[in-house]
Amino acid sequence: MMKSIQGMRARVLWSGDCLELLELGVQESCGWFRPVRYEVHIPGETALYKSDSEYSAKHYISILLG
């Protein structure tokens, strides 16, 4: 069975005053969202950290925020 893909999407999982955690994934035509990568950003800037693991991205944020 072949799956049709609509495209990549980004969702904000967490947003603070100076950082945000984005979840990037594939939006399939059937409606399912399949996460592919997580990124930590300063809003409006390029990614500070990229990971395949949500846990690792959250851990990086906890290190930055202390």
N, C-alpha and C positions, 0 to 999 in steps of 0.2 A: 504494500500500500504506500503510495507516494504522498508526502505531505506538502502542502503549498504554504509558502512563507510570505507574509505581507511585508515585513521589514523590521529593522531594529527600532527599539523604543528605549527611552530612559525614564526611570521613575525615581523620585526623591524619596528615600527611605527615612532619612533623618536630616533635620536642618537645625543648626544652632546659630548663634550670633556671627560666628566667624568661619564655620565649616559646614559642609553638607556631605551626606553619603548618597551616592547615586547607584542605582541598580540598572545595568544595561542588559537587554535581553532581546530575544526574538519573539515577535508577536505572530503566532501562527494563524492561519485563516480560520481555524475552528474556534478561535478565541483564547486558547491557552497562551500564557506568557511563560517563556522558558528563560530564566536568568543565565547570563553568560559571564558577566564580569561586574565587579564592584569598583567604584572609584570614589576617592576622597578629594573634595575640591574646596578651595576658597571661592565663594560665589563670584562668578564672573571671570575666574582665572582658569588656567589649565590644571590638569589633575596633579595632585601632590603624590598620590599613591594609587596604584592599580593592582587588583588581585582577582583571582578566580574564586576566592573564599570570602563570604560575608563576615565570618568570624575574624579573619585576619584584618579586614578593613575596619571593623569595629574596634579591634585591639589597637590598631594604629591611631585611631581617633582618641582612644583612652590615653595613649602615650602622649599625644600632643596636648591634650587638655589637662593631663596630670591627674 
